[in-house]
Amino acid sequence: MGATVVTISCEGERCALQGPITMENVTAVLAEGTQLFKSPRVVVDLKAVTEVDSAAVSLLLEWRRAAEKENRRIEFENVPANLESLAELYGVAHLIGTA
């Protein structure tokens, strides 16, 4: 079984993720997003995310931390219900903006 691939496409300040975000690929997704998300404001659309686990919550938190450290804003929209549930379970929904 090969690594699952996620694509991140950006147009201006809007970026969209497509595919699964799991322990298997989160390091690569983090690196790619960190390279792409350089605008003062980035809106990340998660509508095409197909699968998540706790690594996806960590990913969004890390992107949020990096943006704040660089005085940028990052927002997440169309967060899948299962990702919202995980964020609520861990008590961090307010930190990733799903609450």
TORKOL-4160 file (C-alpha; in steps of 0.2 Angstrom, whole numbers, padded with zeros to 4 digits, m for minus):
99
<pt num="1" X="0000" Y="0000" Z="0000"/>
<pt num="2" X="0008" Y="0017" Z="m0005"/>
<pt num="3" X="0007" Y="0033" Z="0003"/>
<pt num="4" X="m0010" Y="0042" Z="0002"/>
<pt num="5" X="m0008" Y="0058" Z="m0008"/>
<pt num="6" X="m0016" Y="0075" Z="m0003"/>
<pt num="7" X="m0016" Y="0089" Z="m0016"/>
<pt num="8" X="m0016" Y="0108" Z="m0010"/>
<pt num="9" X="m0020" Y="0120" Z="m0023"/>
<pt num="10" X="m0020" Y="0139" Z="m0020"/>
<pt num="11" X="m0027" Y="0154" Z="m0030"/>
<pt num="12" X="m0022" Y="0170" Z="m0021"/>
<pt num="13" X="m0026" Y="0169" Z="m0003"/>
<pt num="14" X="m0038" Y="0154" Z="m0005"/>
<pt num="15" X="m0031" Y="0136" Z="m0004"/>
<pt num="16" X="m0040" Y="0119" Z="m0005"/>
<pt num="17" X="m0035" Y="0102" Z="0001"/>
<pt num="18" X="m0041" Y="0087" Z="m0007"/>
<pt num="19" X="m0038" Y="0069" Z="m0001"/>
<pt num="20" X="m0035" Y="0061" Z="0016"/>
<pt num="21" X="m0026" Y="0069" Z="0031"/>
<pt num="22" X="m0020" Y="0055" Z="0042"/>
<pt num="23" X="m0004" Y="0050" Z="0052"/>
<pt num="24" X="0002" Y="0042" Z="0036"/>
<pt num="25" X="0004" Y="0058" Z="0026"/>
<pt num="26" X="0003" Y="0072" Z="0039"/>
<pt num="27" X="0021" Y="0077" Z="0038"/>
<pt num="28" X="0021" Y="0079" Z="0020"/>
<pt num="29" X="0005" Y="0089" Z="0020"/>
<pt num="30" X="0012" Y="0100" Z="0034"/>
<pt num="31" X="0028" Y="0104" Z="0024"/>
<pt num="32" X="0018" Y="0107" Z="0008"/>
<pt num="33" X="0006" Y="0119" Z="0017"/>
<pt num="34" X="0020" Y="0128" Z="0026"/>
<pt num="35" X="0028" Y="0132" Z="0009"/>
<pt num="36" X="0012" Y="0137" Z="0001"/>
<pt num="37" X="0003" Y="0147" Z="0015"/>
<pt num="38" X="0013" Y="0164" Z="0014"/>
<pt num="39" X="0000" Y="0177" Z="0011"/>
<pt num="40" X="m0005" Y="0189" Z="0025"/>
<pt num="41" X="m0022" Y="0180" Z="0025"/>
<pt num="42" X="m0025" Y="0162" Z="0020"/>
<pt num="43" X="m0042" Y="0153" Z="0019"/>
<pt num="44" X="m0040" Y="0134" Z="0018"/>
<pt num="45" X="m0055" Y="0125" Z="0011"/>
<pt num="46" X="m0057" Y="0107" Z="0018"/>
<pt num="47" X="m0072" Y="0102" Z="0009"/>
<pt num="48" X="m0063" Y="0089" Z="m0002"/>
<pt num="49" X="m0054" Y="0081" Z="0013"/>
<pt num="50" X="m0059" Y="0063" Z="0012"/>
<pt num="51" X="m0053" Y="0055" Z="0028"/>
<pt num="52" X="m0045" Y="0062" Z="0045"/>
<pt num="53" X="m0038" Y="0056" Z="0061"/>
<pt num="54" X="m0031" Y="0065" Z="0076"/>
<pt num="55" X="m0016" Y="0070" Z="0065"/>
<pt num="56" X="m0027" Y="0081" Z="0055"/>
<pt num="57" X="m0031" Y="0091" Z="0071"/>
<pt num="58" X="m0013" Y="0093" Z="0075"/>
<pt num="59" X="m0010" Y="0099" Z="0057"/>
<pt num="60" X="m0023" Y="0113" Z="0058"/>
<pt num="61" X="m0016" Y="0118" Z="0075"/>
<pt num="62" X="0002" Y="0119" Z="0068"/>
<pt num="63" X="m0003" Y="0129" Z="0053"/>
<pt num="64" X="m0012" Y="0141" Z="0065"/>
<pt num="65" X="0003" Y="0142" Z="0077"/>
<pt num="66" X="0015" Y="0146" Z="0062"/>
<pt num="67" X="0003" Y="0159" Z="0055"/>
<pt num="68" X="0002" Y="0168" Z="0072"/>
<pt num="69" X="0020" Y="0167" Z="0074"/>
<pt num="70" X="0022" Y="0176" Z="0057"/>
<pt num="71" X="0008" Y="0188" Z="0060"/>
<pt num="72" X="m0003" Y="0181" Z="0047"/>
<pt num="73" X="m0021" Y="0174" Z="0048"/>
<pt num="74" X="m0026" Y="0157" Z="0043"/>
<pt num="75" X="m0044" Y="0152" Z="0042"/>
<pt num="76" X="m0052" Y="0135" Z="0039"/>
<pt num="77" X="m0069" Y="0133" Z="0030"/>
<pt num="78" X="m0080" Y="0118" Z="0026"/>
<pt num="79" X="m0072" Y="0108" Z="0040"/>
<pt num="80" X="m0078" Y="0090" Z="0039"/>
<pt num="81" X="m0090" Y="0085" Z="0053"/>
<pt num="82" X="m0078" Y="0071" Z="0059"/>
<pt num="83" X="m0064" Y="0083" Z="0060"/>
<pt num="84" X="m0075" Y="0095" Z="0070"/>
<pt num="85" X="m0079" Y="0081" Z="0081"/>
<pt num="86" X="m0061" Y="0076" Z="0085"/>
<pt num="87" X="m0057" Y="0095" Z="0088"/>
<pt num="88" X="m0071" Y="0096" Z="0100"/>
<pt num="89" X="m0066" Y="0079" Z="0109"/>
<pt num="90" X="m0049" Y="0086" Z="0112"/>
<pt num="91" X="m0055" Y="0103" Z="0118"/>
<pt num="92" X="m0047" Y="0113" Z="0104"/>
<pt num="93" X="m0061" Y="0117" Z="0092"/>
<pt num="94" X="m0060" Y="0135" Z="0097"/>
<pt num="95" X="m0042" Y="0135" Z="0092"/>
<pt num="96" X="m0044" Y="0130" Z="0074"/>
<pt num="97" X="m0060" Y="0140" Z="0072"/>
<pt num="98" X="m0073" Y="0126" Z="0071"/>
<pt num="99" X="m0083" Y="0131" Z="0086"/>
